[in-house]
Amino acid sequence: MRLFNTLNGKVEEFVPVEQGKAKIYFCGMTLQESPHIGHMRAFVTADVLHRHLLYLGYEVTLIINFTDIDDKVIRKSHEEGIDYRMITSRFEEEFRKASKWLNILPATFYPRATQHIQEIIQLIEKLIERGYAYEVDGDVYFSVRKFKGYGKLSGKNIDDLVSGARIEVDEKKRDPLDFALWKRAKPGEPYWHSPWGKGRPGWHIECSSMSMHYLGETFDIHGGGNDLIFPHHENEIAQSECATGKPFARYWLHNGMITIKGDKMSKSLKNFVPVLDLTDEFHPNELRLYLLSSHYRSPLEYSDELLQQAKSGWRRIKNFLETAPDTDGEVSDETRQAYEEAMNNDLNTPEALGRVFELVRMGNSTEDTGVKGTVKKDIEFILGNLGFKPIEKEEIDFAPFVDLIVDVRNALRKEKLFSQADKIRDGLKSLGIIIEDTKEGTRWRKG
């Protein structure tokens, strides 16, 4: 398998640190807003990577973190006037619900930053001991210029960064480039005790600490949206490699942004679409088709036209699968090879989906039920490995039928034919339907 490595700008062979094992860290959500479709593109990308590595036989450890304490979370807590833990629990639940709806495989662990405060403090202490960090009035900063490799991920020149828009202005810093590892708590803010007083961790150190805690000082793949390349991932590399003296992540995988009229989908621009708002209008397979029809590294425009195209495309696939016969045969070598070539080439999902639509056309053009069955098997093989939910028969609303049976039972009871009425009651109970006779009438519920 070959992956594009942001670290060197090349597509290169994936060679894990430990043979047969793949250790991955994907930057998760900051729990201060509902997950939108832009967020979920990153996690669908992680899911496709996860699934393909499993297909190739790797033992996968996937870590997706939650940032549950930072400036944005505290600001949201103050805005709503409730404890930050209630805020973060609400949005974590929404994320898990959205992930399940999109059929994303669970990560191995979902650590929260606040669960790893001691590990974070120990990492900061190590950086101070090694001369890469310094404390000023309860704040601790990383000395960027002391890391000679700074800028190797983003390609930014350190001398050009001082005037950069994303550099924090803080008079306490020895250098404008330096970034916070630990922040002294302001009045009314959550805090933890540390050698530097009451405070909380900076954003960047949280991910370094959690990734190395679960995966080791050097691991295989670090991923996330390409908006995290600088400064977040650049800073992670700097502080991690200064603390350990070892390479941090070997491969850096970044997905492109979802845009609306060319602008990045984000809370700050108020142009985001919460995923859970889409569940009534779209099937999860339609959203997955929309997300995977474009290569993960490319920007993806969000529009009604593209969503309707995905809806129409999924309808074509679904219509064929619902009408084609099942077969006990094997997946064809041609399809298996086409799938592997596409996915081994930097997770080329558009090419893999192209094979699906080619097979749909092939299946629709023949009357041979044997061919249709083989084509169906091939399509299901690709869709299953790409994380699409299996086609299920449409659910029938059985409530009117149960109501009718209950009416018949009531009529039998009126005629004092109790044994027949009891048979109906017992039969419904065996099907999971509980009958309750009350003063207000007969009711039923699922048992």
Secondary structure, DSSP 8 states (H G I E B T S, - for coil): -EEEETTTTEEEE---SSTTEEEEEE---BSSS--BHHHHHHHHHHHHHHHHHHHTT-EEEEEE-BB-SSHHHHHHHHHHTS-HHHHHHHHHHHHHHHHHHTT----SB--BGGGGHHHHHHHHHHHHHTTSEEEETTEEEE-GGG-TTTTTTT---GGGSTT-TTS---TT-SSTT-EEEEEE--TTS--B--TT-SEEE-HHHHHHHHHHHHH-SSEEEEEEEGGGIIIIIHHHHHHHHHHHSS--EEEEEEE--EEETTEE--TTTT---BGGGSTTTS-HHHHHHHHHTS-TTS-EE--HHHHHHHHHHHHHHHHHHHHS--------HHHHHHHHHHHHBT--HHHHHHHHHHHHHHHHT---HHHHHHHHHHHHHHHHHTT-----------HHHHHHHHHHHHHHHHTT-HHHHHHHHHHHHHTTEEEEEETTEEEEEE-
